[in-house]
Amino acid sequence: MTIQLNEFLESRKQRIEEAMPEYIEQLHAPKTLKEAMNYSLAAGGKRIRPILVLALLHTYKQPEDAGIATACAVEMLHTYSLIHDDLPAMDNDDLRRGKPTNHKVFGEAMAILAGDGLLTQSFSLIVNDTHPSAENKIRVVSELVQAAGAEGMVGGQVADMEGEAKSLTLDELQYIHENKTAKLLGFSIISGAILAGAPEEDVEKLRQYAYHLGIAFQIRDDILDIEGNQETIGKPVGSDTTNEKTTYPSILTMQGAKAKLNDHIDYAKAALNSISVPSGLLVQICDMIAERDH
Amino acid sequence: MTIQLNEFLESRKQRIEEAMPEYIEQLHAPKTLKEAMNYSLAAGGKRIRPILVLALLHTYKQPEDAGIATACAVEMLHTYSLIHDDLPAMDNDDLRRGKPTNHKVFGEAMAILAGDGLLTQSFSLIVNDTHPSAENKIRVVSELVQAAGAEGMVGGQVADMEGEAKSLTLDELQYIHENKTAKLLGFSIISGAILAGAPEEDVEKLRQYAYHLGIAFQIRDDILDIEGNQETIGKPVGSDTTNEKTTYPSILTMQGAKAKLNDHIDYAKAALNSISVPSGLLVQICDMIAERDH
């Protein structure tokens, strides 16, 4: 029986949004710190990263309970990166998803520390999870540092910052997005596969799926910045153009960017073709990412 | 044969200082990011945290190789906390150990990211270490998040920040230092014991040792801020008084602070009395912390 995509997305989003504040609530930590951590966790978003973890467990017909901690961990890690990105020294954003950014509410010092706390907490959730074996927890943490640290998201953020003032080549743009965005989305998929006990051959194919899905996600983002509806995407349209940011459409033309998006979606689906279980849900997620309007 | 304390401290400091840049060098990451991470790692300091990890392996007559990764990890984690503490939004310090702080050299955005990178990297070192079992790695990571996150150092930092403007009780001061300083020093000792395969009863006694050593370390710090020699400690004397910071001497008088320091040193040594191996080196470290002049 195929599950309806929207039903899956909605119900899992809800589950994640219920679980996250519980992890924070349990902490023996100063009240303001917990409030600051919770504030940004509660600020909404598609929750695509944690949902992907659960989608992998669902695909391998494993209890999704085994993925809740890791799902919350990746969302906490993503949230820390948004808090630090929004800081005055970085993007200096006052609003995120229509709400004041963390440092606007709690001050810069607390925002830095809330980010540091969420980053550290994400590792805590994984290692203190009762479901996986020690070996699998080590694999998951190892995948997370690879995706999130200097060789992943943090490195991508630095490259993005250093590339801001200049016109980038397609390779440079690709490096930024692969590291800044695709690797963490990839982590969701790989960690879900590991926790589901997927065969090693499948894990490697899912790495391909994850890579192409991640790049497709970013190309769609760039397209939406030009063609999107301001109210639907929740931020001003055309900001990349205003900021003279290099994007897929700016290098490839809009038509070229759309063609590249479709290529990556095709590659992602092709990678799913030969995994050992029916992958209907993962195919649907591909299509959703290619067509999303926010 | 008892090893000379100074010889132990010097040789291990050197070993750590050689190993750390190698871990950074290997990273596939933007050059500036690696430079920023290395800059603060190379800025010197006593390296007391990593040395403690190795001291535990030495005490249990285990190869110290098994502790190098974790030793470097705790120093990277400590260094990230210094970089973030020094930021304009936090303590706004221009100098650290006589050298310009990270953000003074690389800018605020890069300093935030270098800190984020070092924090993430510290987990990488532990999980990718080839020496410990998966179970021991999990225990070590779990101890690290406990010591470093919202329930440890980050929480202590928040409490410190919130307490800056007001006069603190001894309990409040104790909470700050236990979390901000003692827990990470404690991590060094506990992780070293775990990696050395120390018996569980010893680990619990070493937790007591670590707690009292950590508090003693901080009391000594407060005393040095009043009685220390500016050139030896490498920062201006009397800054706590100028900043109206609550300290152990300001609550307990200098005589009271010294008595409390001695009490904690005595408790620390008492905890060592009943561990299953000779603890000469750990006793010497106690005395060094009680008597250090920088």
Interface residues (C-beta under 8 A of the other chain):
Chain A: L27 H28 A29 P30 T32 L33 K34 M37 Y80 H84 L87 P88 A89 M90 G107 E108 A109 M110 I112 L113 G115 D116 G117 L119 T120 Q121 F123 S124 V127 N128 S133 A134 E135 K137 I138 V141 S142 L144 V145 Q146 A148 G149 A150 E151 V154 G155 Q157 V158 A159 M161 E162
Chain B: L27 H28 A29 P30 T32 L33 K34 M37 Y80 H84 L87 P88 A89 M90 G107 E108 A109 M110 I112 L113 G115 D116 G117 L119 T120 Q121 F123 S124 V127 N128 S133 A134 E135 K137 I138 V141 S142 L144 V145 Q146 A148 G149 A150 E151 V154 G155 Q157 V158 A159 M161 E162
